[in-house]
């Protein structure tokens, strides 16, 4: 019985190790250590009109943050945040 439990735990650990590695499915962006959310790819948006931002152009899970919006304060390094300021322009593109 103990042997079966031990083998099961090893098998589950092997499944868990491969779960987050590689590229995201469905659209999109290969992750790397320096830029896990692909912010560099979208940095050229800074200074453009927020009304021109199409949310479908970003990876799944991206937050487009507009003035006055409520947002969670949890940090996720693989999540892209596009911040639109009071001026209506994109002020910042960052991970978190």
N, C-alpha and C positions, 0 to 999 in steps of 0.2 A: 504494500500500500504506500509506504513512504517513497519507494522507488518510483512509482507511478506519479505521485505528487511532484517529485523532483524533476522528472522528465517533462511534465506539463508546464512547470514554472520556466524551464529553459526554453521550451517551445514558445511560450508567450513572450518571453524577453526578446527573443529573436524577431518576433512580429513587431514589437514595440520599437525596436531600434531602427527599423526601416520606414516607419510611418511618416516622419517629417523630412526625410532627405529628398533631395532632388528638386524638380520643378513643380509648380502648382499646376493642377489640372484645369482644364476648361478655359483657357484663355491666356495661359499667360506668361508668367514671368518666372524665369529661373532665379532662384535665391542664391545669394552669396554672402559671405561674412561681412563684407564692407558695406553692402547696400541691400539688406534683406527684403526691403519692400519696393525696390526699384525706383526710389525717389530721384536718383540721378537721371533716369530716363525721362521723367516728367518735369525736371527743373526748369526747362525752357518756358513753362507756363507762367512762371513768376512775372508779374507785370501785365499779364493779359487780362482782358475783361472776364469776370466771373460768369457772366451770362453766356460766354462762349464755351464754358466747360461742360462737356457732355459726360455724364457719370459712367456711361457704358464704355468709355475709352480706357478705364482704369481696371486693374485687377479686382477680383472679387474681394469684398471686405473693406474696400477703400472708403474713407469718410471724407465727404466734401463738407467742410465746416463753414457755414455762413454766419454773419453777425447775428448775435442773439440766440443762436441755436444751443440747445442743451446737449451736452455730450458726457460720456463716461470718462473718468479720469484713469482708467486702467491702462497700463502700458503693454502694448504688443509690438515687438520689434519688427514683425513681418507685415504690419498694417500700414498702408499709405494714408497720410492725411494731407488734404489739400485745403489750405486756409484762405478764405476770401475775406478781405477786410472791409471796413466801413466805406471805403472808397469804391467798392464794387470790383476791385481788382484782386487777382491772386497774389497774396503776400508771401506765402511760404508753402513749400512742399517738403514733407519730412516723414520719417518713420515714427511710429509710436502708436 
